[in-house]
């Protein structure tokens, strides 16, 4: 997630595909000098989140979050890992940054689980 030289915001990639029943670790990296969010409200209903891990720059565990997750806010130049298992099929479900103006600037995409 970030902003290009023209001021357009993005998720890269902007479409994610997952297979139901398979375990994943989604690495979310913010390359900007300000925070972004990854909001996937519809998707979270169809995922079993095992945990989210946050580490310090030197690799020490800062936090581990468990339970139903709908949004992950990532600070400037930080990385978060989201460990989950898709449990229901769904196509072209929305993901976006819900910080004011970010979605309108291009920070949105879709998720498909098969």
One Martini backbone bead per residue (centre of mass of N, CA, C, O) as a GRO file, in nm:
protein
  114
    1UNK     BB    1   0.098   0.035   0.020
    2UNK     BB    2   0.042   0.361  -0.145
    3UNK     BB    3   0.216   0.626  -0.332
    4UNK     BB    4   0.258   0.783  -0.611
    5UNK     BB    5   0.393   1.046  -0.798
    6UNK     BB    6   0.074   1.143  -0.865
    7UNK     BB    7  -0.107   1.066  -0.588
    8UNK     BB    8  -0.175   0.775  -0.613
    9UNK     BB    9  -0.341   0.523  -0.463
   10UNK     BB   10  -0.254   0.180  -0.335
   11UNK     BB   11  -0.276  -0.161  -0.411
   12UNK     BB   12  -0.023  -0.432  -0.397
   13UNK     BB   13  -0.229  -0.584  -0.502
   14UNK     BB   14  -0.585  -0.531  -0.617
   15UNK     BB   15  -0.597  -0.856  -0.623
   16UNK     BB   16  -0.723  -1.133  -0.437
   17UNK     BB   17  -0.645  -1.492  -0.403
   18UNK     BB   18  -0.821  -1.771  -0.248
   19UNK     BB   19  -0.827  -2.080  -0.083
   20UNK     BB   20  -1.023  -2.275   0.066
   21UNK     BB   21  -0.867  -2.416   0.361
   22UNK     BB   22  -0.617  -2.233   0.340
   23UNK     BB   23  -0.323  -2.113   0.461
   24UNK     BB   24  -0.232  -1.766   0.545
   25UNK     BB   25   0.008  -1.490   0.480
   26UNK     BB   26  -0.045  -1.148   0.506
   27UNK     BB   27   0.155  -0.892   0.382
   28UNK     BB   28   0.153  -0.559   0.522
   29UNK     BB   29   0.277  -0.268   0.351
   30UNK     BB   30   0.387   0.060   0.433
   31UNK     BB   31   0.549   0.318   0.220
   32UNK     BB   32   0.460   0.558   0.381
   33UNK     BB   33   0.434   0.866   0.594
   34UNK     BB   34   0.143   0.737   0.637
   35UNK     BB   35  -0.144   0.605   0.711
   36UNK     BB   36  -0.322   0.290   0.663
   37UNK     BB   37  -0.585   0.075   0.534
   38UNK     BB   38  -0.737  -0.256   0.569
   39UNK     BB   39  -1.059  -0.313   0.444
   40UNK     BB   40  -1.269  -0.632   0.504
   41UNK     BB   41  -1.573  -0.690   0.588
   42UNK     BB   42  -1.682  -0.925   0.409
   43UNK     BB   43  -1.433  -1.108   0.436
   44UNK     BB   44  -1.431  -1.158   0.750
   45UNK     BB   45  -1.683  -1.353   0.736
   46UNK     BB   46  -1.483  -1.568   0.548
   47UNK     BB   47  -1.277  -1.575   0.787
   48UNK     BB   48  -1.011  -1.724   0.975
   49UNK     BB   49  -0.844  -1.583   1.230
   50UNK     BB   50  -0.550  -1.655   1.387
   51UNK     BB   51  -0.361  -1.386   1.335
   52UNK     BB   52  -0.177  -1.092   1.435
   53UNK     BB   53   0.145  -0.949   1.358
   54UNK     BB   54   0.382  -0.746   1.549
   55UNK     BB   55   0.694  -0.592   1.480
   56UNK     BB   56   0.985  -0.483   1.532
   57UNK     BB   57   1.264  -0.381   1.363
   58UNK     BB   58   1.428  -0.625   1.533
   59UNK     BB   59   1.193  -0.874   1.557
   60UNK     BB   60   1.010  -0.815   1.785
   61UNK     BB   61   0.737  -0.886   1.960
   62UNK     BB   62   0.456  -0.672   2.014
   63UNK     BB   63   0.197  -0.824   1.873
   64UNK     BB   64  -0.106  -1.031   1.921
   65UNK     BB   65  -0.397  -1.086   1.725
   66UNK     BB   66  -0.733  -1.200   1.791
   67UNK     BB   67  -0.994  -1.262   1.580
   68UNK     BB   68  -1.210  -1.055   1.444
   69UNK     BB   69  -1.128  -0.891   1.133
   70UNK     BB   70  -1.176  -0.576   0.936
   71UNK     BB   71  -0.923  -0.395   1.027
   72UNK     BB   72  -0.597  -0.260   0.916
   73UNK     BB   73  -0.364  -0.055   1.064
   74UNK     BB   74  -0.081   0.113   0.908
   75UNK     BB   75   0.196   0.249   0.961
   76UNK     BB   76   0.464   0.408   0.884
   77UNK     BB   77   0.680   0.185   0.760
   78UNK     BB   78   0.503  -0.079   0.806
   79UNK     BB   79   0.441  -0.424   0.926
   80UNK     BB   80   0.188  -0.678   0.872
   81UNK     BB   81   0.057  -0.999   0.983
   82UNK     BB   82  -0.198  -1.210   0.832
   83UNK     BB   83  -0.355  -1.494   0.970
   84UNK     BB   84  -0.547  -1.722   0.757
   85UNK     BB   85  -0.875  -1.883   0.673
   86UNK     BB   86  -1.071  -1.962   0.428
   87UNK     BB   87  -1.439  -2.063   0.455
   88UNK     BB   88  -1.563  -1.899   0.205
   89UNK     BB   89  -1.712  -1.822  -0.076
   90UNK     BB   90  -1.603  -1.543  -0.298
   91UNK     BB   91  -1.662  -1.254  -0.517
   92UNK     BB   92  -1.554  -0.943  -0.541
   93UNK     BB   93  -1.457  -0.828  -0.273
   94UNK     BB   94  -1.403  -0.568  -0.073
   95UNK     BB   95  -1.122  -0.337  -0.063
   96UNK     BB   96  -0.998  -0.073   0.164
   97UNK     BB   97  -0.944   0.264   0.242
   98UNK     BB   98  -1.107   0.459   0.514
   99UNK     BB   99  -0.955   0.697   0.480
  100UNK     BB  100  -0.994   1.001   0.402
  101UNK     BB  101  -0.959   0.988   0.039
  102UNK     BB  102  -0.821   0.712  -0.037
  103UNK     BB  103  -1.024   0.566  -0.217
  104UNK     BB  104  -1.052   0.808  -0.421
  105UNK     BB  105  -0.726   0.774  -0.485
  106UNK     BB  106  -0.721   0.425  -0.527
  107UNK     BB  107  -0.773   0.256  -0.245
  108UNK     BB  108  -0.862  -0.037  -0.401
  109UNK     BB  109  -1.036  -0.366  -0.417
  110UNK     BB  110  -1.022  -0.731  -0.444
  111UNK     BB  111  -1.177  -1.049  -0.337
  112UNK     BB  112  -1.112  -1.407  -0.387
  113UNK     BB  113  -1.285  -1.717  -0.321
  114UNK     BB  114  -1.255  -2.092  -0.400
   0.00000   0.00000   0.00000
